[in-house]
Amino acid sequence: MSVILCTAGYDHTIRFWEALSGICSRTIPHPDSQVNRLCISPDKRYLAAAGHHTVKLYDIKSTNPNAILTFDGHTSNITGVAFHCESKWLVTSSEDGTVKIWDTRSGNVQRNYTHGVPVNDVVIHPNQGELISCDRGGNVRIWDLGENKCSHQLIPEDDVSVASVTVASDGSMVCAGNNAGNVYVWRMIQRSDTTSILPICKFLAHTTYITRVLLSPDVRHLATCSADHTARIWSVDTSAPHNVTPNDNLPPASERDPAAFPLETTLHGHQRWVWDCAFSADSAYLVTACSDHYARLWELGSQSIIRQYNGHHRGAVCVALNDTAVGN
């Protein structure tokens, strides 16, 4: 199973797809709730499905439709889930206002971090020593796992919910998208014992809610998904910034470089909100999940739909793709 592609949403099912043929190869029922987020472990062994109160862990290679482990401890909707690079732990975010780290062997909570307001997303820095989360109050927080505390609090716009965060695969950059349609970008500079955060730019990506932001594996593209029925691809100019100040506030508009993230393409064809997306390992393809029940595979070079995945009976709101080569 070299390519693992799965989607889920409000029809209480998780579907695995043959990426090129578009055939649904497996369906796992998820009767407890809708599925909000999916994440495939780096070694392709496990699928984590985040639902209303719980995360269920499935063995991808098994035909058993039942979860092998349930992470139970959140008291509200789970909005984000991500695996440690060796799958030793996973992290979740929830509308209950917390970010939790779980042991993937026992299912027990190892760490609990509090935002105090509903948390919309969480990602793991590639160094595996920091988490980045965002919340409905407009905060982006960076959590230092070694120090066991919040090391940075970024507030791009007061009281504007930050829906999604993404971190570059090389750890160089963090992007956040909010309900006003704005994307904020910061440079992350790693020193021996500290991380410095430098604002790069802000730009209007959509005129309504952003639902997902995602940097491509090669850090050359940024995908944004939106309630405006589109996904957009932006070019990442790694030579930016030019005029930034070393603090947590964005510089004045006159000092920002609007060309730092030029628009490459708008992916039209979705009939409703686009909720989620996933890049292929070579950054040449993008899969999107949409409220119109479909997931779509886009070839970014031609800006065309290569395959449409039809099978969900209600909105598809999450997608996970892992087509990386994994050594035996």
N, C-alpha and C positions, 0 to 999 in steps of 0.2 A: 504494500500500500504506500507508494511513493508520494502520492498527492492526497492529502486529507482535506476535504472541504465539507463543512457542515454549516447549517443554518437553523434558526429556530425563531419562535415568536409567540404569537397569541393563540395559536391553535393547539398548544400543549404538546407539540411534537418537536423532536430534534431530527433533522434529516441529513443523512450523508449522501454526497453526490459524487458521481464520476465526473470530474471537472470538464473533460473534453466532450464526452457524449451527452452530458446533461441528464443522464439517467440517475434516479434516486436509488441508491444501492442498499440503503438501510434506514429504518425509522425506529427511533426510540421514543416511547411515550413518556410524557412528563406531566402526569395528571395533577400534581400538587398546585401548579400555578403556571402562568406564562413564563417564558425564559427570556431574561433581559440581556444576558451577555454569555458568550462562549469563549473558551480559551483552550487551545491544544498545548499540551506540554511539549517542551523543546525536543524530547526524545520520541515524540509521537505515540507514547504509550497511553496517555490519559486525556480525557476531555472533561473539563470543568464547565458545568452549566449553572449559571446564577439565576435563581428564581426570586420568589417573593421574600421568603425568610431564610432560605437555605441555599447552599451550593452542593450540588451532587457531582460526584466524581465517577466517571465511567471508564472501563477498560476498553480501549478502542479495538483491540484485536479479539476481544471476546464477543460471542454471539448472545451473551446474557444481557437482556434489556434492563436489568436492575443495576442501580448504582452500587459500586463496591464500597463507597464511603459517603456519608452525608455530613457536611459542616453546618452545625446548627448552633446559633448564638446571636445572630442579628435579629432585631425586632421589627424590621421594616424592609422594604424593597432593597435588593442588592443590585448595585448599579455598575460595579466594576469587578473584574477578577483577572489576576495575572500570576504566572508561575515563576518561581525561582529558576535560574538557568539549569540546575540539576534536579529540579522538581522536589527539592527537600521541603519547601514550604510554598504556600501561595498566599496572596494578599487579596482582600476584598474591600470594597467601599459600599456604604449603604446610606439610605435615606434616614436611618436611625441616628445619623450624625457621627458615625465611627468608621475608622479604618482598622481592620483586623488582620493579623498574620496567623496562619494556621499551619500546624504540622501535618504534612500530607500522609504520614504513616498512621498517626493516632486520631487525627481529626480534631485535636484540641487547639484552643486559642493560645498562642504564644505571646502575642503583643496586642495591645488595644490603644489606639490613638483617637483622641476626641477633637472633632471640629466644632461641635455645638450647634451646627446647622446641617441639614441634609447634604451628604457627600455624593457627588455625581460621577466621579471617575477616579481611578488610581492606576498608576503605572510604576514599574520598577526600573530604576536607573541601571544601565548595563554593568556598572560596578557592583551591583547586587547589595550595595551598602546604603542606598537611599531610596525612598519612595517619593513620588510626586502625586498629590491629590488635589482635587478642586471641589468647590462647594457652591451651594445655592446662594450664599451670602456674598459671592464675588471674590472669594479667596482662592489662591493657589498656595499650597503649603508643601515644603520639602522637609521630609522627615529623615534625620540622621539615625540609622539603625545602630551604629556603634555608640553614639552618645545617648540613644534612646530618647530623642526629643525633636521638636520642630526647630530646624535650623534657619529657615527662611519663610516669611509670609509675604506673598505678593498680592497686591490688590489692584488689578488693572482698571476696574471701574467699580465704584462703590455700589453695592446692592444689585449688581447685574450678575445673574447666575452664570457661573462658568460651567459649561456642560461637559467639556472634554479636554484632556491633556494628552500630549504625546512627547516622547523623548527620543532624540536621535540615537541610532544604533551605536554611534561612537561616543555618545555621552556629551556631545558638544553643544546641544541646543534643546530647549524646551519650547513648545508651542501650546497655547491655550485658546479655545474658542468659546464665545459667550452668547447669551441670548439676544444680544444686540446685533449679532452677525459679525462682530469684530474678532480678529485673530491677533494675539499678542505673542511676541517672540523674544526669548531671552537666550543669551549665550551662557553656557555653564563652563566655568574655568576651574579645573581640578588642581589644587595644590596639595602638598603632602598631607596636611591635616584639615584643610578647609576647602569649601566650594564657594567661589564667587559667582554672583549672578549679575550679568550685564544686560540691560534692555537693548534690543536690536531695533525693533520696529513694531508698529501697529498698523493693520490695514483692514478695510471693510471687505469681507469675503462674500457675505450674503446680506440681503436687506431684511432678513428675518432670522429665526433661531438657527444657530449651528447645533447639530446633533453629534457630530464626531469630527475630530481632527486626527490625522495620522501621517507621520513622516514615513517615507519609503525606506526600505532597508539600505539603499545606497545614499540616502540623505540628499538626494537631488530633487525630490518632489514632495510637496505637501498636499494631501487630499483633505478636502472639507466636504462634509455632508450637511444637508439642510432641510428645513421644513418647506423650502421653496421648490421642492420636487427635483432638485439637481444635486449632483456632486461636482466639485471643481478641483482641478489639478493646478497647483501653483509651483513655479520654478523656485528652487531654493538657491539663493546666491550666497555661497559660503564665504565670500570675501567681505560681506557686510558684517558688522556695522562700521560706519565711518565716524559719526559724531555721537558718542554715547557717554553717559556719566555713570560711574560705579556706585549706583544706589538702586533701590528697589522701585523707583518711579520711572516711567517712560519720559524721555526728554521731550521738549516742546515739538509741536508738529513741524516747525521749520527745520528742525535738526534731524528728522527722520528721513530715511531714504525710501520713497514710495516704490522704487524700482527693485527693491531687495527681493520681493516675492511677486514677480510678474505672473499674470494669469496665463497658463498654458492652454487650458481647454475647459469647457463646461460640458459635462456629460448629460445630455438630454435623452429622455425616453422613459424616465420614471413617471408614474401617474400620481403618486402621493409622496408623503414625506420619505426622505432617504435617511435611515437611522444609523447605518453602520457600514464599514468597508474594511477590506483587507487587501494588502499588496501581495503579489507573488514574490518569491525570494529574489528574483532578478529585477524587480521593480518595474517590469514591463507590462504587467497586467494588474487590474483592480477588480475585486468582486464587491458589489454593493447589495445591501438588503433594504427592502422598501415596504412601506405599508400597503402597497398594491398587491401583496402576496408573493411577489417575485424576487429572486436574487438574479443578478446579472453579472456576467464576466465581460469586462471591457479590455480591449487591446488599446493601450494608451497611445501607441504610435499612430494608429489609424483613427483613434477616437470612436471606435465602432464596437457594437455588442457582438461578441463572439458566440456566446451561449446564454440562454435564458433558462433558469431553473424553476420549473413549474410543479407545484405539489402542495404547498402550504394553502390552507383554507382560510386563514386570516393573515394579518400583517406579519411580514418577516422583519424582525427588528435587530437581529444580531447574526454575525457571520464570523467564522474562524477558518483560516487557511494555513496549512503548513505543507509546503512543497520543497523544503530544504532537504539536502542529502544528509542522512544520519548514518554514521558509521556503526557497524555491527559490534 
